[in-house]
Amino acid sequence: MQGKTILYTCVACISLQTTQAQSFTLKGTLPKTTLATNRYVYLSYRQHNQTITDSCRLEKHTYHFQGKIDYPAEATLYLKVSEDKAQYYFKTHFIKPYQHVFFLDKGGLTAVSANELNDTRVSGSVAEDDHLTMEKEQHDIYQEGEKNFGKERKAAFASKDSAAIAAVLRKAYAVDDAREAAKLRFMQQHPQTGIMLKLLNEYTRTKIDPVVIGPLYDGIQPALKASPEGIAYGARLAKARETAPGMPAPQVTLPDRNGNAITLASLKGKVVLLDFWGSWCYPCRMSHPHLRETYARYHDAGFEILGIANERGDESEWKEKWTKALDEDHMTWLNVLNTSSSTEKEKGILNAYDVKAFPTKILIDREGKIVEKLVGNSEKNRAALDALLEKLLGQH
């Protein structure tokens, strides 16, 4: 049975953009619908910023959808359930037995559910095959880590032994690095994968290296690149290129605790570290002891830190929270307060430096050019900053 469209927003807009649309069919079997309030299966996905939702009545445990797509998209098969059941699964975060998420692609697809809808395997979608391959590799890397040091981690946190916790966290970070490396390797080996935008967004959640990511983005499926999501990612890549190593650092003009305007331009001739932080941000605050040591070691050689605080919540309380943190953390270097909230990453100085997470630290050389962008408070980042400063200032 062909799916019946129940919501198709802006059909005219979509039809203008789907001249290269590809057909798909999705034939499914579903033996159990325990929580369903009717006998329909629903299919929802997005194309060109529009949500398309189809419905199909179950006939002898089978259903059949067909339609057109311009590019692979994450889609959801679901059943209608009562509001109290929906709220229960929303609050508990349990796996929803009435829902299955997969990648919809062109061609003939088959969805076989072994039991409830969440226990479904979709075949025939090239994008979904890639998604499942990537998910399995990620799972295997994680499980190998659990096998190697899961018990050690549990014991370290139970004993509250800081040295043991630090050691096990280093192993956990190594697993995270391995999982990220697997994503990059997959993207490089499968440049035309339909899940490229998903992987790019995950891999570059906090930072884009244009040298590595630029060729991947340039080589993706043309329809994916032309999609709204692809265009948005292209704009972010362009912003990252503007703040890549070797590029002039965007100007900063913000007030210090006394209301005086502090500018980055006034620090030209010094090696400057911009520290994007917030009083609310625990990893940011944990990085300040290392900054105190670094500042004491290199300040006389021409090193300056310009902290840029990013607060949130009631704006009338920003200055009090910020200055309290300045005093508590003994920050004797220059500090200014961003005039936009930490959540407004598309505005002002956060947008200018493409800051997507806190803490973010930007190292700038004596000529006012960006040297490196470090995201997060990790042992690796602290070591990288030390090495860069030794290279730039150690001889002095």
PyMOL commands that set and color helices and strands:
alter all, ss='L'
color gray80, all
select helices_A, chain A and resi 11-17+83-92+126-159+162-189+196-203+210-218+222-226+228-242+265-267+282-286+288-301+315-328+348-352+379-393
alter helices_A, ss='H'
color red, helices_A
select strands_A, chain A and resi 4-8+22-29+40-47+50-57+62-69+73-78+99-104+107-113+120-123+253-255+261-263+271-277+303-309+334-337+360-364+370-375
alter strands_A, ss='S'
color yellow, strands_A
deselect
rebuild
show_as cartoon
